[in-house]
Amino acid sequence: MSLVNTRGGLKPATIVNLSTNEEVRCMFNPHEYTLTKSNSWEAKPVRGKNVPKVTFKQGGAQSLKLTLHFDTLAEGADVRDLTDPLWKMMLVDESSQNPRSGKSAPPQVAFRWGKLSFEAVVKTLSQKFTLFIDDGKPVRCTVDITLDQLIDVDDYQPQDPSSEGAGQTEQLVTVIEGDRMDNVASSSTGDPGSYRDIAEANNVDDPLNLKPGQQLRV
């Protein structure tokens, strides 16, 4: 099924499953999207003062919220054929089982539109069907989606349309208790000797001193 270009001739926004490289092209680009971010602060009472001492604890991830529109009335096709890949991005991907922890998780995704490349996980997904044909088949819907950021906005690189799909997909690995950099390199790339490159890419000065919960781009 072919998707029409959006109004104004703009290229469609896409959401990419970074585990499978399956791409969902937005049939109609969003009218708007919202980026939000929150920080955690701790208020400690100060004797004799009206205002507590506020101390910064940690920064929160950005969230991207947007509404996607799909319409297959002209073709008479089931609109769910276009949106089912979005639901797969909410499901645990058994093929991505971590060999060290034995745990699996839903895939990481990327929302790409123009120079914005927002690498994230899907936090919420809501689909509303708004038009049906005689046999009850849905042919029009909206999808409200919220994505939670994985990579700091300062680390984003502008997307070059001519290079889309080139190279390998970067993944994010979470360190668990007892991990060493060579373990991470071996399970992620198959080459334990690549740990030096991973350490350098993540500004890790001491590859032997990894902290549980630390995230590494591989």
C-alpha positions as CSV (number, residue, x, y, z in Angstrom):
1,M,0.0,0.0,0.0
2,S,1.5,3.4,-1.0
3,L,1.3,6.3,1.3
4,V,0.7,9.8,-0.1
5,N,3.1,12.6,0.7
6,T,1.8,15.0,3.4
7,R,0.5,18.5,2.8
8,G,3.1,20.9,1.4
9,G,5.1,18.2,-0.1
10,L,6.9,17.5,3.2
11,K,8.5,14.1,3.6
12,P,6.5,11.8,6.0
13,A,7.7,11.5,9.5
14,T,8.8,8.0,10.4
15,I,9.0,5.8,13.5
16,V,11.6,3.1,13.3
17,N,11.8,-0.1,15.3
18,L,15.6,-0.2,16.0
19,S,15.6,-3.9,16.6
20,T,14.1,-4.9,13.2
21,N,14.6,-1.7,11.2
22,E,10.8,-1.9,10.4
23,E,9.6,1.6,9.6
24,V,6.2,3.2,10.0
25,R,5.7,6.2,7.7
26,C,3.2,8.7,8.9
27,M,0.4,9.0,6.3
28,F,-0.2,12.6,7.4
29,N,2.5,14.5,9.3
30,P,1.6,15.7,12.8
31,H,0.1,19.1,13.1
32,E,2.2,19.6,16.2
33,Y,4.3,17.7,18.7
34,T,5.2,18.4,22.4
35,L,8.5,17.9,24.1
36,T,8.5,17.9,27.9
37,K,11.2,17.4,30.5
38,S,11.2,17.3,34.3
39,N,14.0,17.5,36.8
40,S,14.1,16.1,40.4
41,W,14.8,18.5,43.2
42,E,15.0,17.7,47.0
43,A,13.6,20.3,49.5
44,K,15.3,20.2,52.9
45,P,13.9,22.3,55.7
46,V,16.1,25.0,57.1
47,R,15.6,26.0,60.7
48,G,14.4,29.6,61.1
49,K,13.8,30.1,57.3
50,N,10.5,30.3,55.4
51,V,11.9,28.6,52.3
52,P,13.6,25.2,52.3
53,K,17.0,24.6,50.8
54,V,16.4,23.1,47.4
55,T,19.1,20.7,46.0
56,F,19.2,19.3,42.5
57,K,19.0,15.4,42.4
58,Q,18.9,14.4,38.8
59,G,17.6,15.3,35.4
60,G,14.7,13.5,33.9
61,A,14.4,12.2,30.3
62,Q,12.5,14.2,27.7
63,S,9.2,13.0,26.5
64,L,7.8,13.4,23.0
65,K,4.0,13.4,22.6
66,L,2.3,13.5,19.2
67,T,-0.8,12.4,17.3
68,L,-0.5,10.4,14.1
69,H,-3.2,10.2,11.4
70,F,-3.9,7.3,9.1
71,D,-6.6,7.0,6.4
72,T,-7.1,4.1,3.9
73,L,-10.6,5.0,2.7
74,A,-9.6,5.4,-0.9
75,E,-8.1,1.9,-1.0
76,G,-10.8,0.3,1.1
77,A,-7.9,-1.4,3.1
78,D,-7.8,-2.1,6.8
79,V,-6.0,0.8,8.4
80,R,-4.7,-1.6,11.0
81,D,-2.3,-2.9,8.4
82,L,-0.4,0.4,8.7
83,T,-0.5,0.7,12.4
84,D,0.1,-2.8,13.7
85,P,3.9,-2.3,13.5
86,L,3.4,0.5,16.1
87,W,1.9,-2.0,18.5
88,K,4.8,-4.4,18.0
89,M,7.0,-1.6,19.4
90,M,5.1,-2.0,22.7
91,L,5.7,-5.8,23.0
92,V,8.6,-7.6,24.5
93,D,11.1,-8.6,21.8
94,E,12.2,-12.2,22.7
95,S,15.0,-12.1,20.1
96,S,16.7,-9.3,22.1
97,Q,17.1,-11.3,25.2
98,N,20.1,-10.1,27.2
99,P,22.6,-13.1,27.4
100,R,23.8,-11.9,30.8
101,S,20.6,-11.2,32.6
102,G,18.2,-13.5,30.6
103,K,15.7,-10.6,30.4
104,S,14.0,-9.2,27.3
105,A,12.4,-5.8,26.7
106,P,10.4,-4.0,24.1
107,P,12.5,-2.6,21.3
108,Q,14.1,0.9,21.2
109,V,12.7,3.2,18.5
110,A,13.5,6.4,16.7
111,F,11.1,9.2,15.7
112,R,12.6,10.9,12.7
113,W,11.3,14.0,10.9
114,G,13.6,16.5,9.3
115,K,16.6,17.2,11.6
116,L,14.8,15.7,14.6
117,S,15.9,12.1,15.5
118,F,14.5,11.2,18.9
119,E,15.7,7.8,20.1
120,A,13.4,6.5,22.7
121,V,11.1,3.8,24.0
122,V,7.3,3.8,23.5
123,K,5.8,4.7,26.9
124,T,2.1,4.9,25.9
125,L,0.1,4.2,22.7
126,S,-3.6,4.8,22.1
127,Q,-5.4,4.2,18.9
128,K,-8.9,5.6,18.1
129,F,-10.8,4.4,15.0
130,T,-13.0,7.1,13.6
131,L,-14.4,5.7,10.2
132,F,-15.6,2.3,9.1
133,I,-16.8,0.8,5.8
134,D,-19.9,-1.4,5.3
135,D,-18.2,-4.6,6.5
136,G,-17.1,-2.9,9.8
137,K,-13.5,-2.6,8.6
138,P,-11.7,0.5,10.1
139,V,-10.3,2.8,7.5
140,R,-9.4,5.9,9.5
141,C,-7.7,6.3,12.8
142,T,-5.6,8.5,15.0
143,V,-2.7,7.2,17.2
144,D,-1.6,9.1,20.3
145,I,1.9,8.1,21.2
146,T,4.3,9.1,24.0
147,L,8.0,8.4,23.6
148,D,10.6,8.6,26.5
149,Q,14.1,9.7,25.5
150,L,17.1,7.4,25.7
151,I,19.8,9.7,24.4
152,D,20.6,13.3,25.6
153,V,19.4,15.8,23.1
154,D,22.9,17.2,22.9
155,D,24.0,13.8,21.5
156,Y,21.6,13.9,18.6
157,Q,23.1,14.2,15.1
158,P,21.2,15.9,12.3
159,Q,19.8,13.3,9.8
160,D,21.1,13.4,6.3
161,P,18.3,12.2,4.0
162,S,20.8,10.8,1.6
163,S,22.3,8.6,4.2
164,E,19.1,7.1,5.7
165,G,19.5,3.4,6.3
166,A,23.3,3.5,5.9
167,G,25.5,1.9,8.5
168,Q,24.6,-0.1,11.6
169,T,22.0,0.8,14.2
170,E,23.4,1.9,17.5
171,Q,22.0,0.2,20.6
172,L,21.9,1.1,24.3
173,V,23.2,-1.5,26.8
174,T,22.4,-1.2,30.6
175,V,25.2,-2.4,32.9
176,I,24.3,-5.0,35.5
177,E,26.1,-6.2,38.6
178,G,29.4,-7.9,37.7
179,D,29.6,-6.6,34.2
180,R,33.0,-5.8,32.6
181,M,33.5,-3.8,29.5
182,D,34.8,-6.8,27.6
183,N,31.6,-8.8,28.6
184,V,29.5,-5.9,27.2
185,A,31.6,-5.8,24.0
186,S,31.4,-9.5,23.5
187,S,27.7,-9.8,24.0
188,S,26.9,-6.7,21.9
189,T,29.4,-6.9,19.0
190,G,30.8,-10.4,19.2
191,D,34.3,-8.9,19.6
192,P,35.5,-8.6,23.2
193,G,38.5,-6.6,21.9
194,S,36.2,-3.8,20.8
195,Y,35.8,-2.7,24.5
196,R,38.3,0.1,23.9
197,D,36.2,1.6,21.2
198,I,33.1,1.4,23.4
199,A,34.8,2.9,26.3
200,E,36.1,5.8,24.2
201,A,32.7,6.4,22.6
202,N,31.1,6.6,26.1
203,N,33.9,8.7,27.7
204,V,34.6,5.9,30.2
205,D,38.0,6.5,31.7
206,D,38.2,3.2,33.6
207,P,36.7,0.3,31.7
208,L,37.1,-1.9,34.7
209,N,34.9,0.2,36.9
210,L,31.4,0.0,35.5
211,K,28.4,0.9,37.7
212,P,25.1,-1.1,37.7
213,G,22.5,0.9,35.8
214,Q,25.0,2.8,33.7
215,Q,24.0,2.9,30.1
216,L,26.5,2.5,27.2
217,R,26.0,3.3,23.6
218,V,27.3,0.4,21.5
